Amino acid sequence: MLEWVLPVAFALVAAALGLSFWRLIRGPSLPDRILALDTLYVNAIAALVLLGIQLDSALYFEAALLIALMGFVGTVAFCKYLLRGDIIE
């Protein structure tokens, strides 16, 4: 079953990455671009998890965890900068 599910999942995640990247470039406002960047890193995490499943390696899951952590911190920093104009008080 994984022989046909994984390629379909990779294709769907690649389409989601492309659409998120398009919104990042063409976003009408800065909050839209921040949301697209947030979605982009979530899609990158999904791609890494799929790659880890396909290659049967736990290393990709650890990389996905690190990207999730850094993406969360980056999104919070961007939002705080938008709201207050300063990241560190």
NUBA-454701 format. One line per field, with one value per atom (N, C-alpha, C): residue number from 1; chain; x, y, z. Coordinates in nm, 3 decimals. Atoms other than C-alpha are relative to their C-alpha. Layout:
NUBA-454701
seq: (NUM|...) $
mol: (A|...) $
east: (X|...) $
north: (Y|...) $
up: (Z|...) $
END
This chain:
NUBA-454701
seq: (1|1|1|2|2|2|3|3|3|4|4|4|5|5|5|6|6|6|7|7|7|8|8|8|9|9|9|10|10|10|11|11|11|12|12|12|13|13|13|14|14|14|15|15|15|16|16|16|17|17|17|18|18|18|19|19|19|20|20|20|21|21|21|22|22|22|23|23|23|24|24|24|25|25|25|26|26|26|27|27|27|28|28|28|29|29|29|30|30|30|31|31|31|32|32|32|33|33|33|34|34|34|35|35|35|36|36|36|37|37|37|38|38|38|39|39|39|40|40|40|41|41|41|42|42|42|43|43|43|44|44|44|45|45|45|46|46|46|47|47|47|48|48|48|49|49|49|50|50|50|51|51|51|52|52|52|53|53|53|54|54|54|55|55|55|56|56|56|57|57|57|58|58|58|59|59|59|60|60|60|61|61|61|62|62|62|63|63|63|64|64|64|65|65|65|66|66|66|67|67|67|68|68|68|69|69|69|70|70|70|71|71|71|72|72|72|73|73|73|74|74|74|75|75|75|76|76|76|77|77|77|78|78|78|79|79|79|80|80|80|81|81|81|82|82|82|83|83|83|84|84|84|85|85|85|86|86|86|87|87|87|88|88|88|89|89|89) $
mol: (A|A|A|A|A|A|A|A|A|A|A|A|A|A|A|A|A|A|A|A|A|A|A|A|A|A|A|A|A|A|A|A|A|A|A|A|A|A|A|A|A|A|A|A|A|A|A|A|A|A|A|A|A|A|A|A|A|A|A|A|A|A|A|A|A|A|A|A|A|A|A|A|A|A|A|A|A|A|A|A|A|A|A|A|A|A|A|A|A|A|A|A|A|A|A|A|A|A|A|A|A|A|A|A|A|A|A|A|A|A|A|A|A|A|A|A|A|A|A|A|A|A|A|A|A|A|A|A|A|A|A|A|A|A|A|A|A|A|A|A|A|A|A|A|A|A|A|A|A|A|A|A|A|A|A|A|A|A|A|A|A|A|A|A|A|A|A|A|A|A|A|A|A|A|A|A|A|A|A|A|A|A|A|A|A|A|A|A|A|A|A|A|A|A|A|A|A|A|A|A|A|A|A|A|A|A|A|A|A|A|A|A|A|A|A|A|A|A|A|A|A|A|A|A|A|A|A|A|A|A|A|A|A|A|A|A|A|A|A|A|A|A|A|A|A|A|A|A|A|A|A|A|A|A|A|A|A|A|A|A|A|A|A|A|A|A|A) $
east: (0.082|0.000|0.087|-0.087|0.289|0.062|-0.060|0.409|-0.071|0.072|0.136|-0.044|0.042|0.045|0.110|-0.110|0.388|0.022|-0.014|0.424|-0.115|0.114|0.074|0.015|-0.020|0.152|0.112|-0.107|0.481|-0.050|0.053|0.297|-0.090|0.090|0.034|0.077|-0.083|0.294|0.080|-0.072|0.494|-0.092|0.096|0.181|-0.028|0.023|0.118|0.120|-0.120|0.479|0.002|0.003|0.444|-0.103|0.103|0.120|0.036|-0.044|0.261|0.110|-0.106|0.568|-0.057|0.066|0.344|-0.064|0.063|0.153|0.106|-0.109|0.482|0.051|-0.050|0.591|-0.108|0.106|0.256|-0.098|0.094|0.093|-0.036|0.038|-0.108|0.044|-0.040|-0.005|0.106|-0.104|0.268|-0.053|0.051|0.046|-0.026|0.019|-0.043|0.133|-0.131|0.326|0.053|-0.043|0.397|-0.076|0.079|0.113|0.047|-0.053|0.251|0.133|-0.127|0.594|-0.024|0.036|0.436|-0.050|0.051|0.252|0.112|-0.113|0.572|0.084|-0.080|0.762|-0.079|0.081|0.471|0.002|-0.007|0.474|0.139|-0.135|0.852|0.012|0.001|0.799|-0.071|0.072|0.544|0.085|-0.088|0.790|0.111|-0.105|1.063|-0.054|0.059|0.832|-0.027|0.022|0.730|0.131|-0.130|1.095|0.055|-0.041|1.170|-0.074|0.077|0.890|0.050|-0.043|1.009|0.138|-0.135|1.375|0.020|-0.004|1.295|0.117|-0.108|1.527|-0.058|0.048|1.467|0.067|-0.071|1.712|-0.089|0.087|1.452|-0.107|0.098|1.205|0.062|-0.069|1.461|0.019|-0.013|1.524|-0.134|0.134|1.148|-0.033|0.024|1.132|0.076|-0.078|1.411|-0.060|0.064|1.241|-0.128|0.122|0.915|0.031|-0.039|1.088|0.044|-0.049|1.268|-0.110|0.112|0.958|-0.095|0.088|0.748|0.062|-0.068|1.005|0.003|-0.003|1.036|-0.136|0.135|0.660|-0.038|0.029|0.625|0.079|-0.082|0.911|-0.054|0.057|0.761|-0.129|0.127|0.418|0.021|-0.028|0.561|0.058|-0.054|0.756|-0.111|0.110|0.440|-0.088|0.089|0.237|0.066|-0.064|0.494|0.111|-0.112|0.769|0.134|-0.121|1.023|-0.011|0.006|1.112|0.036|-0.046|1.300|-0.038|0.044|1.152|0.109) $
north: (-0.119|0.000|0.126|-0.116|0.238|0.030|-0.021|0.191|0.108|-0.103|0.417|0.116|-0.109|0.622|0.106|-0.096|0.780|0.091|-0.094|0.916|0.100|-0.092|1.063|0.104|-0.093|1.218|0.099|-0.092|1.360|0.102|-0.092|1.512|0.105|-0.095|1.670|0.099|-0.089|1.810|0.096|-0.088|1.945|0.107|-0.101|2.118|0.101|-0.092|2.264|0.092|-0.083|2.385|0.107|-0.096|2.549|0.110|-0.100|2.722|0.092|-0.083|2.843|0.096|-0.087|2.977|0.111|-0.101|3.154|0.108|-0.098|3.321|0.082|-0.074|3.417|0.110|-0.099|3.598|0.103|-0.088|3.745|0.047|-0.037|3.803|0.147|-0.142|4.125|0.081|-0.074|4.214|-0.079|0.065|4.135|-0.114|0.116|3.920|-0.122|0.113|3.706|-0.069|0.058|3.657|-0.076|0.071|3.560|-0.131|0.123|3.309|-0.099|0.088|3.170|-0.060|0.054|3.133|-0.106|0.099|2.950|-0.128|0.116|2.719|-0.070|0.058|2.669|-0.090|0.087|2.535|-0.122|0.117|2.309|-0.102|0.090|2.166|-0.064|0.057|2.119|-0.111|0.104|1.922|-0.124|0.114|1.703|-0.073|0.063|1.641|-0.080|0.073|1.542|-0.126|0.118|1.306|-0.108|0.097|1.143|-0.062|0.052|1.109|-0.097|0.090|0.953|-0.133|0.123|0.702|-0.081|0.070|0.620|-0.065|0.051|0.576|-0.080|0.073|0.419|0.047|-0.059|0.657|0.099|-0.089|0.835|0.137|-0.127|1.112|0.110|-0.099|1.287|0.049|-0.042|1.293|0.101|-0.097|1.471|0.133|-0.124|1.724|0.071|-0.060|1.780|0.066|-0.059|1.844|0.131|-0.123|2.103|0.110|-0.099|2.278|0.051|-0.043|2.286|0.100|-0.089|2.447|0.136|-0.126|2.707|0.076|-0.065|2.778|0.068|-0.060|2.841|0.127|-0.118|3.080|0.112|-0.101|3.260|0.064|-0.055|3.300|0.091|-0.085|3.436|0.130|-0.121|3.681|0.093|-0.083|3.803|0.067|-0.056|3.851|0.107|-0.099|4.033|0.127|-0.117|4.261|0.077|-0.069|4.337|0.076|-0.063|4.416|0.116|-0.101|4.617|0.077|-0.066|4.708|-0.030|0.037|4.556|-0.146|0.141|4.195|-0.020|0.013|4.226|0.127|-0.116|4.451|0.048) $
up: (0.000|0.000|0.000|-0.002|0.071|-0.135|0.131|-0.287|-0.079|0.075|-0.420|0.089|-0.090|-0.112|0.014|-0.019|-0.062|-0.121|0.112|-0.419|-0.011|0.002|-0.400|0.109|-0.111|-0.063|-0.031|0.040|-0.195|-0.102|0.101|-0.492|0.064|-0.066|-0.269|0.088|-0.083|-0.029|-0.088|0.093|-0.325|-0.055|0.046|-0.455|0.110|-0.112|-0.110|0.021|-0.011|-0.094|-0.108|0.110|-0.433|0.021|-0.025|-0.341|0.117|-0.113|-0.010|-0.043|0.049|-0.186|-0.089|0.084|-0.437|0.086|-0.090|-0.153|0.071|-0.064|0.011|-0.092|0.095|-0.303|-0.035|0.050|-0.413|0.107|-0.105|-0.075|-0.002|0.008|-0.073|0.122|-0.120|0.282|0.076|-0.078|0.531|0.088|-0.075|0.758|-0.088|0.091|0.455|-0.029|0.027|0.384|0.121|-0.121|0.745|0.014|-0.005|0.736|-0.106|0.104|0.407|0.043|-0.050|0.566|0.106|-0.101|0.859|-0.067|0.073|0.619|-0.076|0.073|0.421|0.090|-0.087|0.719|0.047|-0.036|0.816|-0.114|0.115|0.463|-0.012|0.001|0.486|0.104|-0.103|0.806|-0.052|0.057|0.628|-0.103|0.100|0.344|0.067|-0.071|0.589|0.067|-0.063|0.774|-0.105|0.108|0.446|-0.047|0.040|0.349|0.104|-0.106|0.686|-0.004|0.014|0.634|-0.119|0.120|0.284|0.018|-0.017|0.381|0.129|-0.127|0.720|0.087|-0.078|0.904|0.102|-0.105|1.234|-0.005|0.009|1.144|-0.059|0.063|0.928|0.097|-0.100|1.216|0.097|-0.086|1.433|-0.071|0.077|1.157|-0.009|0.005|1.129|0.133|-0.132|1.503|0.016|-0.007|1.479|-0.087|0.087|1.187|0.064|-0.068|1.384|0.111|-0.108|1.680|-0.053|0.056|1.471|-0.072|0.069|1.265|0.097|-0.100|1.574|0.057|-0.056|1.721|-0.103|0.106|1.386|-0.022|0.018|1.348|0.116|-0.116|1.700|-0.008|0.012|1.639|-0.107|0.107|1.310|0.046|-0.046|1.467|0.106|-0.103|1.766|-0.061|0.069|1.532|-0.071|0.066|1.338|0.099|-0.097|1.648|0.073|-0.085|1.845|-0.068|0.067|1.602|0.064|-0.070|1.839|0.042|-0.037|1.907|0.146|-0.139|2.236|0.074|-0.077|2.499|0.092) $
END
